[in-house]
Amino acid sequence: MARKRSTVTYYLETAPGLEEVAWLEIRRRLPRAEHVAFLYAKDQHGIVVFRYTGDPADLLALRTAEALYLLAAYLPDLSRGYQDLRELSERMTRSGDLAGAVNRYSRIRRRRPQTYQLIARKYGQHEYGRKQFRQAVANALDQINPDWQRIQKDADVEIYAGVYGSTILVGLLLPFPPGHRVSAPQAAAVLLAQPEPEGRFLDLWCAEGEILVERQQAGPARLLLGGAESSEQAAQAKEALGGGAAVCIWRPDALPLAPASSDAVASHWPEAPRATYVTWLQELARVLRRQGRAVILAPAYDLFREALRSVPALQIERGYSARLGDRWGRIYIVTFAPGQGS
C-alpha cells in the first residue's frame, strides 16, 4: 500500500502584482492545493503561500513561479518589535518546523545538506534591522544543526528568511532543473489567454519570441504565429522557438491574416500614440475569433484604455496591475463586447 502523503506548506515568488494569477495557475495545475496567504514586497516580488499534498516535483511545472520554497517557518500578524525575533527563534528551535523542512528537503534532493547559505530580506519598518533579523535566524539554524557549515556560495541548500511587514517567512529554496527559464508576465499572459491544443495562437508583437516560447511550454498547439518588426528580430524569435512557430515581418495595423483566424492572442505592446493603438485594436478585433480571448501586456495602460473606447467591439474583461520589466503596467484580458459578432 502506498504511503499517504502529508500536507506540506510551500511558497513561491512571482513578479510584483501577479500573486492572484500565480494562484490561478496553482489551482489549475494542482487541484489539491490550499491557499494560505498573499504577500507583497514592493517592486521586488509577490508571494503566494499554499499547502499541497502531492509530489513536490509537480511544483516545478508552475510557469508563473520565479522561485519556489519549502516553508520552514511562517509567522503572521506580528508586532514588528524585538519580540518577533524571540518568537521566531522559539518557533524555529522548538516547534520542529525547521527540522521537518530539512528532512523533507533531504528526501526531495536525496541527500542531507551539510552546508547552507543564508539570505535575509526585510521590507517595512521594524524596531530591529535586517542584520539583527539575519543573526536571529542564523542562531536558530546553528542551534538546530550545529554540524552545518555556513558558506557564501555553492551551498547544499539556500535558506531565505524574509520579513514582509507583519509577517516572517523562512524557506528552503527548491531549485529548478538546469536550463529552466521563466518570465512570469509572459507566462501569465499565456495562462490568461486560455489557449486550446487545437487552437491558433497569435502574438502580434512577438519581439524575441518570449510569449510564443511560453505558449510552447504550455503544451501542443495547432499553430503558433508571431509578428516581428525587423528581419533581425524575426531571426532571434525563430532561434528561440527552435522552428516550432511561424514568425513573419508585418505591420500590426495591417495584418496579412484572415478574419476570425486566431483563437487566442497574447502580446506585449510597446508604447505608441493613442491613434496607433486604435488601429492595432481594430486589427485585433478583425482577426480574433468571436469566442476568443486576447491578453495584452500594456505598459502605457492609460493610452490603451482610451484607445479601446474607440473600438466598441472589444471590452476589457479583467485587468491586473503588474511589474512589466522595469516599470509598472497592466495585463488586460480583452474579449468581444456582448452582442458583437456571431
C-alpha positions in Angstrom: 0.0 0.0 0.0 1.4 3.4 -1.0 2.1 5.7 1.9 -0.2 8.6 2.2 1.5 11.9 1.6 1.3 14.6 4.3 0.3 18.2 3.6 3.3 20.4 3.1 3.4 24.2 3.0 5.3 26.0 0.2 5.6 29.4 -1.1 6.5 30.9 -4.5 7.8 34.2 -5.7 6.4 35.8 -8.8 6.6 39.2 -10.5 5.1 42.0 -8.4 1.3 42.2 -8.9 0.9 38.7 -10.2 0.1 36.9 -6.9 -3.5 36.2 -8.0 -2.5 35.0 -11.4 0.1 32.7 -9.9 -2.6 31.3 -7.5 -4.9 30.8 -10.5 -2.2 28.7 -12.2 -1.7 26.7 -8.9 -5.4 25.9 -8.8 -5.4 24.7 -12.4 -2.3 22.6 -12.2 -2.5 21.4 -8.6 -6.3 20.9 -7.7 -5.4 19.7 -4.2 -3.6 22.9 -3.3 -4.9 25.1 -0.5 -4.4 28.8 -0.4 -2.8 30.3 2.8 -1.7 33.9 2.1 -0.7 36.5 -0.4 2.3 38.7 0.5 3.9 41.5 -1.4 7.4 43.1 -1.4 7.2 46.5 -3.2 8.7 46.5 -6.7 10.6 43.2 -5.8 8.2 40.3 -5.9 4.8 38.9 -5.0 4.4 35.8 -2.8 1.8 33.0 -2.7 1.9 30.7 0.4 0.0 27.5 -0.2 -0.3 23.9 1.0 0.0 20.8 -1.2 -0.2 17.1 -0.6 1.2 15.9 -3.9 4.7 15.2 -5.2 7.0 18.3 -4.8 8.1 17.7 -8.4 4.7 18.8 -9.5 5.5 22.4 -8.4 8.3 22.6 -11.0 5.7 22.8 -13.8 4.5 26.2 -12.5 5.4 28.8 -15.1 4.5 31.9 -13.1 6.8 30.9 -10.3 10.2 32.7 -10.4 11.3 30.9 -7.3 9.9 28.1 -5.1 10.4 27.4 -1.4 9.7 24.7 1.1 8.4 26.6 4.1 10.3 26.2 7.3 8.7 29.0 9.4 5.6 31.2 8.9 4.7 33.8 11.5 1.8 36.2 10.5 0.3 39.1 12.5 3.5 40.1 14.3 4.1 43.3 16.3 7.2 44.5 14.3 9.1 44.7 17.5 12.0 42.8 19.1 9.7 40.2 20.5 9.1 39.0 16.9 12.7 37.8 16.8 12.3 35.9 20.1 9.1 34.3 18.8 10.9 33.4 15.5 13.7 31.8 17.4 11.3 29.8 19.6 9.3 28.7 16.6 12.4 27.5 14.6 14.1 25.7 17.5 11.2 24.2 19.4 8.3 23.6 17.1 10.1 21.1 14.9 9.0 23.0 11.7 12.6 23.7 10.7 13.8 20.2 11.3 10.8 18.8 9.4 11.5 21.1 6.5 15.2 20.0 6.4 14.1 16.3 6.4 11.6 16.9 3.6 14.3 18.8 1.6 16.7 15.9 2.1 14.2 13.4 0.7 13.5 15.7 -2.3 17.2 16.2 -3.0 18.1 12.7 -2.0 20.9 13.8 0.3 21.1 15.7 3.6 22.6 19.2 3.3 25.9 19.8 5.1 26.4 23.5 4.0 24.0 26.3 3.7 23.8 29.9 2.5 21.5 32.3 4.4 19.9 35.2 2.5 17.9 37.7 4.6 15.4 40.3 3.4 13.4 42.9 5.2 10.5 45.1 3.9 8.8 47.7 6.0 9.5 49.5 9.3 10.5 47.5 12.4 12.3 48.0 15.7 15.1 45.7 14.6 17.3 45.9 11.5 18.0 43.4 8.7 21.3 42.3 10.3 19.6 41.6 13.7 16.9 39.6 11.9 19.5 37.6 9.9 21.5 36.9 13.1 18.4 35.6 14.9 17.8 33.2 12.0 21.4 32.1 11.9 21.5 31.4 15.6 18.4 29.3 15.3 19.9 27.3 12.4 23.2 26.8 14.3 21.2 25.5 17.3 19.2 23.0 15.3 22.0 21.9 13.1 25.3 22.6 14.9 27.2 20.5 12.3 26.1 22.7 9.4 28.7 25.0 7.8 27.5 28.4 6.7 29.1 29.5 3.4 28.6 32.3 0.9 28.0 30.4 -2.3 27.6 26.9 -3.8 26.0 25.7 -0.7 24.0 22.4 -0.5 20.9 24.5 0.4 19.9 28.1 0.2 17.8 29.4 3.0 15.8 32.6 2.5 14.4 34.5 5.5 12.1 37.4 4.9 10.2 40.0 6.9 7.2 41.3 4.9 5.6 43.9 7.1 4.0 42.0 9.9 4.8 38.5 8.5 8.0 36.4 8.6 8.8 33.6 6.2 11.7 31.3 6.3 12.1 28.8 3.4 14.4 26.4 1.7 14.9 27.1 -2.0 13.7 24.3 -4.3 16.0 24.7 -7.3 14.6 24.4 -10.8 16.3 22.0 -13.2 19.4 23.3 -15.1 18.4 25.5 -18.1 15.0 26.3 -16.7 13.9 29.8 -17.7 10.7 31.6 -16.8 9.3 35.1 -17.2 6.2 35.5 -15.0 4.4 38.3 -17.0 4.8 36.3 -20.3 3.7 33.1 -18.6 0.7 34.9 -17.1 -0.3 36.2 -20.5 -0.4 32.7 -21.9 -2.3 31.4 -18.9 -4.9 34.1 -19.0 -5.4 33.6 -22.8 -6.6 30.1 -22.1 -5.2 28.6 -25.3 -6.6 25.2 -26.5 -4.4 22.4 -28.1 -6.4 22.7 -31.3 -6.3 26.5 -31.3 -4.4 29.0 -33.4 -2.3 31.2 -31.1 -1.1 34.7 -32.2 1.4 37.2 -30.8 1.0 40.4 -32.8 4.3 41.8 -31.4 6.5 38.8 -30.7 9.8 40.7 -30.3 12.3 37.9 -29.5 9.6 35.3 -29.0 9.2 35.3 -25.3 5.4 34.8 -25.2 5.5 32.2 -28.0 8.1 30.3 -26.1 5.8 30.3 -23.1 3.0 29.0 -25.3 5.3 26.2 -26.4 5.9 25.3 -22.8 2.1 25.2 -22.1 1.5 22.3 -24.5 0.6 21.4 -28.1 -1.0 23.9 -30.4 -2.4 23.7 -33.9 -0.5 26.9 -34.9 1.9 29.4 -33.2 2.2 32.6 -35.2 4.1 35.8 -34.3 4.9 39.1 -35.9 8.2 40.9 -35.8 9.2 44.4 -36.9 12.6 43.6 -38.5 14.4 40.6 -40.0 16.9 40.6 -37.1 14.1 40.4 -34.6 12.4 37.6 -36.6 15.6 35.6 -36.7 16.1 35.9 -32.9 12.5 34.8 -32.3 12.9 31.8 -34.7 16.1 30.8 -32.9 14.4 30.9 -29.5 11.5 28.9 -30.8 13.6 26.2 -32.4 11.4 26.3 -35.6 8.3 25.5 -33.6 6.4 28.6 -34.8 5.9 30.8 -37.8 7.3 34.3 -37.4 6.5 36.9 -40.0 7.6 40.5 -40.6 4.5 42.7 -40.6 2.8 45.8 -39.5 0.2 45.2 -36.7 -2.1 47.8 -38.2 -2.4 45.7 -41.5 -2.1 42.0 -40.6 -1.9 39.6 -43.5 -4.4 37.3 -41.7 -8.0 36.2 -42.5 -10.9 37.5 -40.3 -11.5 35.5 -37.2 -8.4 33.4 -37.8 -7.0 33.4 -34.3 -8.4 31.6 -31.3 -6.2 33.2 -28.6 -3.9 36.2 -28.6 -1.2 37.3 -26.2 1.1 40.2 -26.9 3.3 42.7 -25.2 2.5 46.1 -26.8 5.2 48.8 -26.9 4.3 52.4 -26.2 2.6 54.1 -29.1 0.3 57.1 -29.8 -3.4 56.6 -29.0 -4.3 56.6 -32.7 -1.8 53.8 -33.3 -3.3 51.7 -30.5 -6.8 52.2 -32.1 -5.6 50.8 -35.4 -4.0 47.8 -33.7 -7.1 47.2 -31.7 -9.2 47.3 -34.8 -7.0 44.7 -36.4 -7.2 42.6 -33.3 -11.0 42.7 -33.4 -10.8 41.6 -37.1 -8.6 38.6 -36.7 -9.8 37.3 -33.3 -12.4 34.6 -33.2 -15.6 35.9 -31.6 -15.3 33.5 -28.7 -11.6 34.0 -28.4 -9.6 35.9 -25.8 -6.7 38.4 -26.1 -4.3 39.2 -23.3 -2.3 42.4 -23.8 0.6 43.5 -21.6 0.3 47.2 -21.7 3.0 49.5 -20.1 1.1 52.5 -21.4 -2.2 51.3 -19.9 -3.9 54.8 -19.8 -3.5 55.2 -23.5 -4.6 51.6 -24.1 -7.8 52.1 -22.2 -8.5 55.4 -24.0 -7.9 53.7 -27.4 -10.2 50.8 -26.5 -13.1 53.2 -26.1 -12.8 53.9 -29.8 -13.2 50.2 -30.7 -16.7 49.3 -29.3 -16.5 45.7 -30.5 -14.0 45.0 -27.7 -14.1 45.2 -23.9 -11.8 44.7 -21.0 -12.9 41.6 -19.1 -10.3 41.9 -16.4 -7.1 43.7 -15.6 -4.1 43.1 -13.3 -1.5 45.7 -12.3 1.9 44.1 -12.6 5.6 44.9 -13.0 6.4 44.6 -16.6 10.2 44.7 -16.9 11.5 47.9 -15.4 8.1 49.6 -15.0 4.5 49.0 -13.8 1.8 48.4 -16.3 -1.4 46.4 -16.7 -2.2 43.0 -18.1 -5.6 43.2 -19.8 -7.9 40.3 -20.8 -9.8 41.6 -23.8 -12.9 39.9 -25.3 -15.7 40.9 -27.6 -18.4 43.0 -26.1 -21.9 41.4 -25.7 -23.8 41.3 -28.9 -20.7 41.8 -31.1 -20.3 39.3 -33.8 -21.9 35.9 -34.2 
